[in-house]
């Protein structure tokens, strides 16, 4: 082994092989940054020590106004040019003397770099100079304590020789002190270990034993500092916090103005607290497809249909009386019941495939409803609407039921959309049952996204979308559809998918959280637990599993607390003690099957308006019975 100082020349030598080997540290760091980076839309970002530009593609998806990327290795920057988006400027410079004006940066990312910086005080002062008021800096690097204990080197191989680069192992306490002296406040401190996501990397390198040895040890740190004093209103303590599909750590979340202000190892200051010992905090789920006004309807149909048109025609004949009775309940009341159905299963954001009403916009409505989109029911029911959309090409999201069935006309809808020029990145297709494996490549190339509701498909048509669609189509999400055809709520749909497809848990997790947030262009941190993101959270009993494995086995009975925009919307009997007597006055106690829930708001008018649908003294909400407790 050859020891070498951390000079530009050494990194020039490393550059040609830097991206060749899979690195478990890079994999862990990239996964956490993907979840935890703040919203960057319209901001100016500094990638300090950018290396080969491995973060450029992801940073660009967060839509910053501009990225300045700095590295002192000429060869690293040459490779970075190959990944260069249009809004990136490269600078060859040392990170303690960056040729940019003072207060020109909003967010700094410094990843796997700080260990090579010789003068940390000078680095911190330079970041202080560059950042605007309220600016943020995210630091990620190898954990100094574990590295010291295990004698880790940072090295690469060249012509059969291992080159070990000198690096500092400064303690996290000292690092915090350096930044605090410059006026930075820590709002996130994570010390994660490797998870199942890295197991395969170790195995491929013949080091499976090392993965097992590191179980439970912190291997990296991620620190997030801000140049302002956070204003917090509430702290949630005691729970493990889901940081990604694979990662969860015990952390205190602080919330202010409906958003997450910090994710810390302890409460930063005295404030009101909610203790959730024994619970896992997950991001509020996103239901990518529902028809809220049908929340009270039962399943209607006998199966064996060939497409949605045939089903719609049949039920309006056979179930005309049932449909008429349910429609006697005012539509706005039915919409509220549809929201309650979602809330009970931990959904905080719903994409409603029908006109948005004033009721959905009210602050006290139980769930957030996606508004920034356009929609057409389908080619079968509104071809003129599709023609109009083809002429507009607004760039907004367009959501369409498509290929909903097994008939020839259902299969032809994809060709119809293509002929209209509507297979484009802003288009989201719902159901896609008739999409063949041969069509998948064409849809991927067009950048189209898909929303699946397989239980509805099986109920109506006796079949479900091809496994290749769910397994390999990256831009995919799940929706519950309405009780008219679905097996239940969004968690029931997730269980159905698990049973029929056996998807990896992490894939299912993404289809209920991050994927729909991206597809629906949600910009307030929905689908994640991140600094600055909306405080949409659910608390479920912690069984010691990863967030993804927890979600795979979750049912509505496990959802013990739902918070939307920082306000508690639902509390289970197990956590009712969290509400003070004066707070309970603003909630309604309901009995759902054999469980009691407290739901924000007065639900008595909704029960009274739906009384004509009562059976044996209870109302059916999808697969559940509901009464006032």
N, C-alpha and C positions, 0 to 999 in steps of 0.2 A: 504494500500500500504506500502510495506517495502522498505526503501531506502538502497542501497548497493553500496560499492565502486567498481570500475572496476578492480577487482582482478582475477587472474587465477581461484580461487576457485568458484567465481560467474559464470564465463563462463563455468566451468565444470558442474555446475548445469543447465545452460541454454542449453547445448549441446543436450541432448536427445530430446528436443522439438523445437530446432532451425529451422529445416526444415519443421516442420509440417504445420504451418499456412502460407497461402499466404500473402505475404507482398508487398503492392503496391510500397514501396520504392525500394525493391529488384527488382521488375519487371521493374520499370522505369530505374534503374541503369543498369540492365543487357541489356536492349534494346539499351541504348545509348553506352555502352561499346562495344556491338557487332558491332556497326557501326563505332565507333571512335577509337578503339584501333589501334595502328600503325601496320604495317606488322612485324611479329615476326619470319619469316622463318630464321632459323640458328642462332637466338639470344638466349642469356641466360636471363631468366626472373625471377624476384622475386615477389612472391605473398605474400605481407607483411600483416599479419593478415588474413590468409587464411580461418580460421574457419573450417567449415565442408567440405571445398574443392569444394564449389558450382561453382567456376569458372574453375575448372580443365578441364571439357569436352570441353568447348568452347576454352580455351587457347590452348588446344592440336590441335584443328582444324587449328590454325594459324601456326602450325609446328615450334615452337621454338626448338632450339637444346636441351635446358634443362630448367626445372622449379625448382626453390628452393622455397619451401612453408614454411612460418614461422608462428607459433602461440604459445602463452604461455599457452594455455589451453590443458592439456593432453587429456581430453575427446573430445574436438573438433577435435584434431588430430586423435584420434581413429576412429571417424566417417569419417574423410577425407581419411583414408586408404581404405575405401570401394569404393572410386572414383579414386583411384590412377592409373594414366597412367604409362607407363614404364619409361618415362623420367622425373619423379618428385622425388625430395628428400625432405623429411619432416624434419623440425628442430623445436624442442621445445625451444623457446627463446623469450625474450622480443624484440620488434622491435627497441629498442634503443641500443641493443647490440647483433648483429646477428653474429653467428660463421662462417663467410665467409671471404675470403681474400679481401683486397682492390682492387678496379677496376676489379671486377669479374662479374658485372651485366651490361646488356645493357638496360633493361627496368624494372621499378618497377610499380606494380599495388598495390594500397592501397585503398581498397574499403570498405566503411562503418566501418572504423577502427579509423581514425584520431581523432574522437571525444572522444575516450577513452584513447588517449595518453596523459600522464601527462606533459611530458617535450617535447614540440614541437621543441625547439631549438636543443635538443639532437637527436631527431628523424631526423631532417633535416641534421644535421652533419653526422649522420650515413649513410644516403642515399648518401650524397656527397662522403663519403669514399668508398662506395660500387660501385658506378657507374663509368663506363669507360668514357673517354672523349666523348662528344656528347651523353651521356646517357640520358634517359628520365624517368620521373615519372608521373604517372596519379593518381590523388586523386579524390575520389568521396565520398560524405557524405551528410547528411541532412543539409539543408540550415539553418545557424545559426539565421538569422534575423526572418524568418518565425517561426522557432521553439521557439524563445524567445517570439515573439508576441502572439503565440497561446498556449504557455505553454506546449509544447510537452515533453513527457517522452520517454525514451528508456527502454522498460520493457518486461518481459515475465511472464507467469503464471506457478506457481508450487504449486500443492496440494491446489488449490483454492485461493492462495495468489498471488498478483501482486508484482513482484520484479522489482523495478525501479533502473536502474544502473546509477551512476553518470557519466556525460559527460561534456566536455567543449564546449562552444558555441563561439569559437573564431571568430572574424570578418574576412571576406575574405580579407579585406585590410591588416590586421595584418598578416594573413597567407601568403599573397603574399610577405610582407616585410621580413618575416623570411627566405623564400626561396631565395629572391633576395640577401640577405646578404651573402648567401653561393654560389652565382654565378649562380643561376638558372634564366632562362628567360621564362616567361609565353608565350606559343604559342596557348593556347586554354582556354577560360573561358566561361563556360556555366552555366546558372541558370535556368534549365527547370522546368516546372510545370507538373502536371499529365495531361494525355491526355485520349482520349476515350479508349485506350488500358487498362487503369486501372479502368475504371468505373465498370466493372463486379466484380472486387475484392472488391470494396467498397460495392457493392450491396449484395454480398454473406455474408459480415460481418455485414449486417444491418446498414450500415453507408452511404447510398446513399446521404444523406443530406450533409455529410462532403465533398464528392466529389464536389458537386455544390458550396459549400462555398469556396473551394480552387481554383475555376476557375480563371486563370490568375495570380496566385501567384507562385513565385519560391519555390519549395519544396526541391530541392537538388542543389548541385553545382558539377561541374566537372572541375578540373583544370589540365592542362597538362604543365609540365615544362621540359626544356631541358638545358643541360650543354654546350651550345654554343650560339653564337650570330647568329640568322637566317639571311640569305642573301636573301632579297626580291627584286623583280623587279616591281611588280604591285600590287595594292590593288583594290579589288572590294567592293564598299561600298553601303549602302542604302538598300540592298535587305534582305529579309528573306532567311535563309539558311536551306535547308532540312537536318536534322540530322538523321532522320529515316523515315519510312512510316508515323508515327504519329506526329513527332516533327519537328518544324521549329522555329528558333529564328532569330531576326535581328542581323546580325554579319558582320564583315569585313573579307573577305578572302584575304590573301596575297599569292602571287604566285611567285615562283622562279625556274628557270630551268625546267619549265613545270610541276611542282608539287605544291601542296598546302603546304605552310609553316606555316600558322597560321590561326586560327579561333577565332577572338577576338571582343570584344565589341567596339573597336575603332582602328584606324590605329596606329601601333606602332611607326612609324617614317615617315617623309616626303618621298613620293615616287609618281610616276605616279599613277593616280587613274581613275577608271571607276565607275561612279555613276549609280546605277540601282534602284533608288527609285521607289517603286511601283511594284517591281518584286520579284518573288520567284526563287531561284536558286535550280535546281535539278541536280543530277548526270546525265551525259550523258547516254542515253539508250543503252542497249546491245541487238542487234538483233541476236538471237541464231541460226537462219537458213535463209539463202538467197542463191540465185544463181545470183551473180552480173551481169554476162554477159547477162542476160535476162531482164535487166532494161528497155529497150525500147520496149519490146514485148507487144502486147495486150493480153488479156485473150483469150485463144484458147480452144474450146471444147463446146459440147452441153449437157454435164451432162448425168447421167444415166449409167455411167461406173461402172464396178465391181472392177477394180483395176488399178494401174498405168500403167501396161503393155498394157491393152486394150486402155486406153486414149492415150498413146504415139503412138501406132499403128494407131489410128484413125486420129489424128491431122496431121500426116505426109502424109496422103492421102488427107484429105479435105482441109487443110491449107498449102499445099506444097508451093504455090506461096508466101503467106505471110511470111512463114518461110525463104524462099530463099531470099526475099527482105531484111529482117532484117539482115540476115547473111552477106549481102554485106557490111554492116557497119563493119569496122574492130573490131575484138573482144576486143582489148584493149580500144577502144573508147566506146564500149557498157558497158564494165566493169566500166568505169568512170561514165557513166550515172547511172549505178546501185548504185554507191557510192553516187551520188547526190540525188537520190531518198531517200536514208537513211538519208543523212545529213538534208534534208528539214524537216524531222520528228523528229529531235533531237537525232538521233542515232550517237554515236561516235565510237562504236566497232561493227564489223560484223563478224559472223562466216559464211564463204563462203564455200558451199559444192561443191567444184570442185578444180582443181589445183590452187595453189597460183602462181601468175605471178609477174614479176619484177615491173610492174606498181603499184601493190598493196603495194610494199615495199618502194616506193618512199616517201620521207619525206613530199612532198606536196600533196600526195593522201588524199582526203577529210576525210576518216575514217580510223580507225585502223582495220586491218584484222587479225583474230586469225591464228597463224601459228603452235603453238605447239600442233599438233593433227595429227591423222591419219584418213582416211575416205575411205569408200567403198560406192558406190551408193546404192546398195541393193542386196539382195539375188537373186531377179528376174533378174537383169541386170548384175550382176558381182559375181556369186557364187564362181568362182575361186579366186576372191579377198578376199572373206570371208574365204575361206579355207587357204589362205596364212596368213591372220591375225591370224587365230586360231593356226597356227604353230609358229608364232612369239612370241605372248604374251609379248609385249614390256613393258606393264604397262602404255604406253601413252594412251591418250584419243582416242577412236575409235568411229566415228559418222557414223551411218547407217540409211538409210530410211528403215523402217520396218512396216509390217502390214498396208501398205498404200492401203486400199481398203476394200471391203466387201466380196470378193470371198473366196472360200475355200483355194486357194493357198496363199492369203494374210494372212489368219488366221494361216496357217501352218508355216509362217516365224518365229514366236516366237519359235516354237518347233525346227525349223531348227537351229536357233541361239543357243538354249540351247544344242542341240546335238553337235554343234561345240565347245562348251565351251566358247561361246562369251557373255553369260549373266553374266557379272561381273562388279565390281564398275567402271571400266574405260570405259564402254560402254554407249553410249548415242543413244537412238532410236528416230528417227524423225517420226512424224505422229501418229503411234500406234493406228490407227483408229480401227483395228480389235482386239485390246486388250480387253478381256472380264473382268468383275469385278472379276472373279475367278483367272485371270492371275495376277492381281495387286499384290496380296500377294507374289507370286513367284518372280515378278520383284523387289519388295521392298526388299525381303530377299537377292536377288542377288546383291543389291546395284546399280542397273541400273538407269540411269536418262532418262527423257523423254522431248522432245521438241514438242510442239503442234503448228499446223497451221490450226485451224479449218475452216477458211473461204475457204481454198483450198479444204478441204475434202467435205464441203457442195456443192461447185461448181461442183466437179467431181462426187461425189457419192451420193449426196442428204442426207447425214447424217454427224454427228460430233462425236468426241470421247465422251465416257460416262462421265457424270458429275463427277462420283466418281474418275476418273483419275485426272482431274484438281483440284478437291476440296481436295483430300486426299493424292495425291502423292507428297511428300515433294520436291523431286528432280525434279522439273518441271520448264520449261521456255517457252516463246513464241518466235516464229519466224514469219517473214512476208511472207516467201516463195517468189517465184518470181511472177511478174505480169502475167505470163502465166496462173496462177490459182487463185491467191489471190485477196482479195477485195480491196487492196490498200497497203499503207505503214504499218509500225509497229504500229503506233497509230490507224490506221483504224482496224488493227487486234485486238488491245486491245479493241476498241469500239465494235467490233463484239463479242468478248468473253463476255464483260459486258452484252450485250443484250441477248445472248443465255444462259449464265450460272448464271449471277447474283453473281459472286464471290465477297467476301469481298474486299474492295478497297486495304487493306494492302496486300492481297494475290496477286492481280494483280500487284501491285507495285514491289513486290519481284520477280515476274516472268519476269520483264523487267530490273531489276537492280542486286540485290544481288544474286539471284539464278543462273542466267547464268554465273555470275563471278565465283561462286564456282564450278559449273559443268564444265566449260571450263578451270578451273585452272588458271584464270587470277591473276597475282601476283603483279600488280602495283596499287592496290586500285581502280580498275574500279568498277562501280556500287555503289560507295559510295562517300560521301564528307568527307574526313578524312585527318588528318595530315600525310604528307608524300605521300599521294596518288596522282595519276596523276590528273592534272587539266583538267578533261573532264567534262564540265558543260554546262547546257542549262538554259537560262533565259526565264521565261514565266510570263505573267501578274499575279500579286498576287490578288486573289479573297478572301483571308482570310481563305482559307480552309487548311486542312492538306495536306502534300505532296501527300499522297495516293489518297485523294479525288480530288485533283487538277489533278493528272495524269489520273484518271478515265475519266474526262471530256475533256482531252486535244486533240486538233487536230493540224495539221501542221501549221495552221494559228496562233496558239498561240506561236509557237517557234520563238522568236524574236532575240535570240543570241545563237550561238553554239560555244563553245571553246573546242579544242582538244589539249592536251599536252601544255596547257597554251596559245595557239595561237587562235585568233578568226578565225573561218572558215566561219561563216555565220552571217549576220546582217540583220534584217528586217528594213523596211523603218522607223518604229517608233524609231529605235535606230541608224539610219545612222549618226546622229550627233556625235556619239562616235568616228567615224573614221575621222582622219585628212585628208585634201586634198591629202597629199603625200601618205597616207595609201590607199586611195580609188583607187589609180593608180594600186595597186596590186589586186584589186577585179574586178569581172564582175557583172554588174547589169543585173538581169534576171527578167522577168515577169512570175509569176507562178499563173495561173488563174487570179484572180483580185488583187493579192498582188505582191509587188516588194521585191526582196531579193538581197543582195550583197554577192557574194560567192568568197572566196579566189581563186586566180589563173585566168588564161586566158581561158575562156570557148569557145572562138570563134572557135578554131579548132574542138572542139567536136560538135558544132552546124553545122559547114560546113560539117563534115564527115557524120552527120546524116541527111543531107538535103534531101536525097532521101526518107525519111520517113515522110516528112512534109505533113500535111493535112490542107488546107486553111491557109497556112503560119505559122502553129504552129507544134510543136513536142509534141506527147503524151508521158508522163512519168507516167506510171501506169494510175491513174485516173486523172492526172493533165495535163493541157496544159502549155507549156513552150516556151518562146521566149526570144531573147535578148532584153533588155529594151532600 
